[in-house]
Amino acid sequence: MSPKPVRLAARAVIVHDDRILLVNAWANGQSRLLCAPGGGVEPGASLPDNLTREIHEETGLHVTVGAVCLVNEFHDPRTGFHQVEVFFRCAIKGDTQIAADWQDPERVVTDHIWAKENEMPDLLVKPDSLAGIAFRPEGQITYDPLEEIVM
C-alpha cells in the first residue's frame, strides 16, 4: 500500500461554564467516540479560519480562536489514514446555545455534549489528554504522540 498524505485538522477546545463542548466523531452512531469540534483544513485558508468555519458548520456557534494548546496525531494502520490535529483554545461569541435542530451540512456531527471535568472519565473521548488540556490553566502546549484510531 502506498502511503496516503497526512490529513491536517484544526479542533477547538471550548470550555463554557466549566464544561467542555464535545461532538460525536463518527456519523450514524458508528461509535460512541467523542472529540472536540473541528475538522479537516481546506487549502488557502488559515487554521483559525478553517476552525471558525468548521465550528459553525458543526454547531452553529461563532467563536474567537485563541492560542494553540495541543498537537495530536493518530493513524489507522489498516487503511493508512494519518491525521495531525492542531487544537486551539476558543471562546464563544454571542449565543452559547446550540439549536436542537442544528444540522451539520456533512451529516457527521449529530450529537453535542457539554461535559464537566468529572464526567470525562465516563466518556469515550479522544485524544486522551483532552480533559487535562481543557481544565488546566492556559499557557503550555502539549503534544500527544501518535496513537491508533479508536472506534
N, C-alpha and C positions, 0 to 999 in steps of 0.2 A: 504494500500500500504506500503510495507516495504521500509525503507529508502535506497536510492541509495548512493553509495560512492561519496564523493565530488571530482569533477574533478579539477585538478591543471593545470593552463595555465601560460605561460610566454608571455608578449607582449612588443613591442618596441615603445618607444617614439623617433621618428626620425624627427628632425627639420633640414631642409637644406634650405638655402636662405630664412629664415623667413617663411617657410611653413612646416606644419606637414604632414607626409605621413599617409593617411587613406586608408583602403580597405573595400570592402563590407563584411558584416557579414554573409550574407545568400546567398546560391547559387541560380542560376536560377531566379534572380530578385524577390525572395520571399518577399523582404523588401528593403527599401531604407536605412536601418540602416548601418552606417559606424562605424568602430572601428580601433584601432591600429593593425598593423600586428603582427602575432604571433599565438600561439595555444597551444594545449594540450602537456604536457610533457610526455616523454617516460621514464620509469624506467631505472635506471642505467646510466643516463647522467645528468650532472648539468643543472640547469635552464639556465645559459648563453649558454651552448652547445645546448640545446633544442631550444632556441630562435634563435641562429645563423642558425640552420637547417631550422626552420620554415620561417624565413625571406627569406632565399634563395629559398625555395620551392615556396613561395607566390609571390616573386618579382624578383628573380634572382640577388638581391643585396647582397653584402658582407658587414657585419657590425662589428664594435667593440662594445662589450656590456660594458656599464658603470654601474653607480650606480642605485640602486633601487630608484624609485621616487614615486610609488603609489602601494597600495594594494587595489584591488577592488573585490567585490563579488556580484554575482547575482544568482537568482534562478527562476525556473518556478514552481509555486505551483501546476499547473495542472499535471505535469509529475514527479515532484520530482527532476528535474535536478538542481544541485547547483554547481557553479564554483567559484573558487578563482583564481584571476589573479594577478600576480606579474609583474609590469611594470618596465622596465629598460630604462634609457636614452641610446641611441645608436647613433653611428656616422657611416656614410657610408665610407667604404674603397674602393678606386678606383672609377670606373664609377658610376655616380649618375642616369643614365638613365635606366628606366625600358623598356625593349623591348616591342613594341606594340603587338607582337605576343606571349609574355610570357604566359605560361600555368602552373597553379598550378596543380601538379600531382593529387590532390584530386578533382580538378574542383570546388572548393568552391570559391576561390578568383578569380574574373573576372574583378574587377574594382580597379584602383589605382588612388587616388586623392591626389594632393599636395594642401593643403588648408592654406590660410593666417588666422591669428587670427580673423580678422574682418569678414571672411566668415563663421566661425564656427557656429554662431547663426542661420544661414540659413540652416544648415545641421542637419540631424538626426544622432547624434554621441553619443555613449556610451563608457565609463561612462561620466556622466555629467561634471565631474571635469577635463576631459582630456585637454581641451583648457587651463585652468588655470595652469595645471601642465606643459604643453609643452612650454608655452610662458612666464614663470616666471623664475627667476634665480634658478639655481640648489642648492641643499643643504637640503631641507626639504622633508621628506617622508610623504605622505598623505594616509589616509585610507578612502575609500568610503564605507559607511555602506551597508549592504545587500539591494538590490533592486530587484524588479520583472523584469523579462526578457521583452524586448520590441521587437516588430516586426514591 
